[in-house]
Amino acid sequence: MQRRRRFKQIQSLEERLAEIAKRLREEAKSLPQEWSAKKSSAKPGKPKPART
């Protein structure tokens, strides 16, 4: 039976998360602008009352 080897983390969690966030921001820039416009056009306010 083979022994499992330990995996050494070279980068800290913070560094890895920063790189992922940067990559996702760049991917988001390539999305159509209408997608981000739809999200930002939502008006915050009171939720509609539920029908009973």
N, C-alpha and C positions, 0 to 999 in steps of 0.2 A: 504494500500500500504506500502511495506517495504522501509525503508530508506537505501540508499547506504552507506556503510562504507568506510572510507578512508583507503588506503593501505599505510602503512609506509614503506619507503625504509630503510632497515637495512644496506645494503652495498652501498658504493658510486658507481657511474657509472664506475669510473676508476677501482675499485676492481672487479666489475662484468666483465668488458671487459678483464681484466688480466686473470681471471679464465677461461673465454670462450676461449681466445687465447691459454692458456696452454692445455686445453682439446682438442682443434683442432690440436695442434702440436702433441700431443700423438696419436690422431686418424690417423694423416698423417703418423706417423712412422709405423703403421700397414699396410699401403697400399703397394702394390707391388712396388719394386724399379724401375721397368721399367717405371712406370708412371712419377716419378720425373725425370728420365733420359730423357724422351721425352721432357719434359718442358724445361730442361736446355740445350738441344742440339739445340734448335732454335737459329739460328745465327742472331744477330741484323745487320741491314744494310739497304740499300735503298729498298724501296718497288718496286715491279715489275711494269713497266709502263702498264697502262690499254690499252687494244686493242680497236681500234676505227674502 
